[in-house]
Amino acid sequence: MGHRFRSAERRERNGRTMRISGSCRLLLLVAGLFMGAPLPVDGGITPLSTRRIALGVPQVLFVTAPEGDYQRLFMVQRTGAIRIYDMVSGTMLPTPFLNIASLLETGFNEQGLLGLAFHPDYATNGFFYVNYTSSAGGQTRVARYSVSAGNPNVANPASASILLTQAQFAANHNGGMLAFGPDGYLYIGLGDGGSGNDPQGNGQNINTQLGKLLRIDVDGAAPFTSPPDNPFVGVAGLDQIWAYGLRNPWRFSFDRVTGDLYIADVGQNAWEEIDFQPASSLGGENYGWRCMEGNSCTGLTGCTCNSPTLTDPILAYSHAGGACSVTGGYVYRGCAMPDMHGLYFYAEFCANTIFSFEYDGVSPVAPAPTNRTSELVPPPGNGGISSISSFGEDAYGEMYICDLNGEVFKIVPADIDQQDCDGNFVVDACEIAVGAVVDCNGNGLSDICDITSGADTDCDGNGVPDSCEVPTADCNGNGILDACDIAGGTETDCNANGIPDACEIAAFDCNANGQHDSCEIDAGTAGDCDGNDVPDECQIATSDCNNNGILDACDIGAGQSIDCDLDETPDECQIAAGTSEDCNGNQLLDACDIDLGLAIDCDFDGRIDSCQISEGSAPDCNANGAIDSCDIATGGSEDLDGNGVPDECEATEFIRSDCNADGAVDLADPIRALGGLFGGVGVPACNDACDSNDDGSVDLADPIHTLTWLFSSGPDPDAPFPACGTDPTDDLLPCDEFDGCP
């Protein structure tokens, strides 16, 4: 199946996709910084040294880091904990990343937590894998865990998912190494099951996982799948086997650039060996155990010694001189020493020796190794290297040495102190290249080193050299940071906003006296009663309506003036200017009287009813203090004829046909009616009186009816007539008033 490769370039080898890690591209970049020329073909000229980075990490067996994580180094303890070393600060985090001690069998020194590998997409999926011997009978288990959701420095112990198990009939030869290959698959090293001389013949038995290098796909179906190009897929043998004939592979590793595989296989009693597999391999190599140990025949069964079907080691050494157990390492591809690229480092456990060689990938054997032991002795005060349990790499590709005394050492250039200004044993140029530290001025030193060495200043203490900040924080253009002008006393900053007062005067000196407004206020030489950072004297001209020398807002705030409508203008000024009414003269705006319930505005026209009644702009016919329309609207009075006048205020007696209401029916009455109908003289005050024919409406028939009665002996007008009386007819004609009745 396909595989994802994060931050990686790809190339093809015999149909297998290879990945060149980000650190390798980094080292090519940094090489130019160190050498100014192409990398040498043969490396190894840089004098080496070591520095102890950790002490008191009991039974530390391995160190590694996720790809692209230049901040942290993860340390594996056989007893079950994984610790994090902060590479930037040079300190160990107090809380373990993971502790599975309760799950382990650690009774024998080859048991416990033995391996750790981070998924190539760890930054995205948070998956990592561990190899340990379980308390359930010492069986090997490979499990996947996840980082916790809330803290990148703590794993989720409840996230365990067992991928693979293997029963162990003895406590030794458990292997334990895990590593993702450049093809994205997980490789697992397993020993032959233990005891001595492989009594079960597991190394040559392709139907057991023991004595093998396994290759599995952890991105397919759970718990894993076997890649389809594994050598035993579809034929006899376990699908997950990649190579066999191993006794106890104690650390294998892939060359970060070439993809070649190096396997250090611990021998029985006579020989130790380092096996090699080119990146172009299709798998299926048989490295010869148990019929061969190194290049020697053991006389044991299982295969034919020196058979052409066996893959010989590229390096073997005897146990002469106290040697007993090889510890595999890595091909150096780090950033700090580009000329050392291609050198494979390994160690001899019992003899406490460290070697390196550079293998060309095609010769039958590797060249004679170089003994690096004395070169790698730590300087005084850095402890001593012994009982080497493992090597490891960080994300830069730099190499580390672990020993069983709880120490971790880093291999560094001998002149590391000249290349590492912050003392964390990471070459400055390497940190700068990946962005782990900042070099704002591009001088090859981190900003903090520029500052601490005195090469640049940081007068504002923000960790950024002043030379990088002047263009954006030098308001007076004197070439000195504003903060430094202020700190040095050459500029004042009375409002403590980090800007020299001189740069703000133009905008913040309202009285043009050369003093910053806020400083005058703070010093008490100018008032600011409204707290808006503008001296009161600069606002008086437009904000003192009563001319008492105090800002309106301050009059209001002190209770000296009322601002009932909250428009920040004293009510007295609005009343005096005529912009608001105070019809009752109580010095409160009418609107406030109404809002506070001190006055009534029943018709909601914004004016007090009592004032409208007093000035005659609204009627109160029954003198009850309420506008007639409100009496009617609230049901306090009836208005059956809908003329807007309470019925109790309308006339109850009139004389029919006395349209002008003078107490007599004569010619003037039809003339008044005609004037109301056609002459534009207005509606009579009592329409009922003008309705001579009592038909419920005033029209032309009414004056004709009156004239007929006056001059043609027509019928009398209907009652009430000829004397005052009430209307016997129930109609809706109004009679607001009638003055003709006594």
C-alpha positions, 0 to 999 in steps of 0.5 A: 500500500502507499505510504505518506512521507512528511517533510521528505524528498523521495527517490526510487531504488529497485521500485522501493520509495526511499525517503531523504530526511529533513535533517539530511537536507539540513546538513547539506545546507549547513555544510556550506556554512562550515566549509564553503565547499562541496562535502569531502568524499572521505570524512573523518578529519574533525577532532571529536569529543563528548559532553555529558548531557544527562546524569542520573537516568538509571538503565538508560538504553536508547535515545531518539527524537521525532523527525523535525523535533529539534527541541527534544530528545527522548531517553528510554530507561530499561526500567520502564520510563521515557524521559524528555531532555530539552535540547534548547535549555539543556535540562531534563523535564521532571515528568516522564513522557511515559512510564510503563514499569508496571507492565514489564518483566525486568528481572534479567538485565536483557529484559525491560523497555528495550525500544522506541520509535516515532511514527514518521507522521508523529507531528500529525498523528501522535503515534509512537511504538515501544518494544518491551518484555511483558510481566506476562511471562517475559513475552516480547510485546510491541505496542503503539501509544499516542501522545496526550491531547493536552500536553505534548510532553506527556503520553496517554498511557491508556492509548496502548494498542498491542501490535505484536507479541512473541513468547520467550522461552529464556530471559536473554536475547530479546533484541528490542530495536524498533525503527522506521525504514526509509520506506515508511515501514516499521522494522523490529529486531528479535533475538533467537529466544535465548539460552545459548547456541540457539537450542531451538534453532530459531535463527534458521526457522522461517516459521517463527519470529525469533532470530529475525528482522521483521518488517510490518505496515502499521498504517494498514489494517489493525494490528498490522499488515505485511508489506506485499513485497516482503520476501516470504509473502505468498511462500513458505515462512511468516509474511512479516519476516524481512531477514533471518539468521540473527542471534541477538540484533542489539541495535540496527539503523538506517543510513539517513542519506543512502537508506542502507541498513546496518545490523550489529548482531551479538555473538555467542562466545567468540565473535561479534559481527556487523551485518549490512543490507543495501537499500536496494535489497529485496529482503530475505537475507540469511545472516547465518546464525546458528551455523555461523558466528561472524565468519566462523563455523559453529558446527551447529546445524540449521544451515550450511556454513559458508554457503553462498546463500548466506550473507557474510558480515562486513565486519567481525571481531573476536573476543580477544582482549576482553571483548564480548558484546557489540553495540550497534550505532549509526552512520553519522549524518549530522549537522555539526561535522559535515566532514564526518558524514558516512562514518558508522560508529559502534561500540564494544560493551565489555572492552568499553571501546568505540570505533568507526569506519566508512563502508562503500556499500559494495566491498566484501568487508568494511575497512579497518575501523578507527578506535575513537575511544580516547578521542571521545573521553569526556573533558574533566567534570563530564564523567566517564563513558563505560558499559555502553548500552546504546547509541542514538540520534536527535532530529539534527542527526547528531549522535549520542552514547548511552551507558548503564551508569545512567549517563548520556553523552553527545558526540561533538566537535572538539571545539564545540565551545567555540561553536556553541555560544549558549552552552547547550552543546548544539552548534549555533549554525545548526540551530539557526538553520532549522529555526530553533533559535533566531539570528535576526541580523544574519551574523551566524550567532543567535540573538541571545548570544549576540546580546550575552557576548556584548556584540549587540545591545538589548536595552529594552530586555526583550531578547531582540538585539537593538540593531534589529529593532531600530527601524521600527522603534526609533521615533526620533530617528536618532538611531537609538531605540525609544525604550533605550532613550527613555531608560537612559534618561535622554528622553522622558516618557511621563505616561509610561507608554514606551514612546518618548514624550517628544514624539507625541507633543504635536498630537498631545499638547492641546495648550501648546505649552510644551508639556505632554497633556497626560503629564500635566494632568498626572503632575496636577498642573492641569485638571482633567475632571472627566478623565479623558486625558485632555486638560479641562482648559482645552475643552472649556470653550466648547464644553461649559454651557453655563459659563461657570468655569467648570466642564459641563461633564464635571458639573454633572458628575459632581451633582452641581448640574442635572442631566436627566436625559443623559446627553452630557449637557446640563438641563439648565442650558437646554432650557435656557437655549430653548432646545428643551421645554420646562413648561411647568418651570420646575427646572426639569426638562418636560421629557424627564418629568414625564419619564420620572412619572412626575408629570403626565403625557397621556397622548404621548406627544412629548408634552406635559398635559397640564401645560397643554391645558393651561395654554389652551393647546389641548381641551379639558372641557370637563375641567378634570385635569385630563385632556379630553382625548385622553378622557375618551381614550381611557374610557373616562368619558364617552364620545358616542358621536365620535367628535372628540368631545366628551359627551358630557361636555356637549349641549343637551338642549337646543331649538330645532331650526335655530341654526345660529343658536340665538334663541329664535327661528328666523331668516338668519338660521337658514342663511347660517346653514347655507353658509356652513354648507356652501359659504365656507363659514365653518360647521355650526356649533350645534348640528342637531339644531340645523337639522330642521327635518330631523333626518340625521344629517345637515344638508340643503333640505334643512334650510329649505325646510326652514324657509318653507315654514317661514314663508309658505306655511310649511310644517313646523320643525320637529321637536324640540320646537319652538322651545328648548328641549332635548333631541327625541331622535337618537342620531349621531349629530353633535351639539357641542354647545347651544347658547339659545337656551336659558 
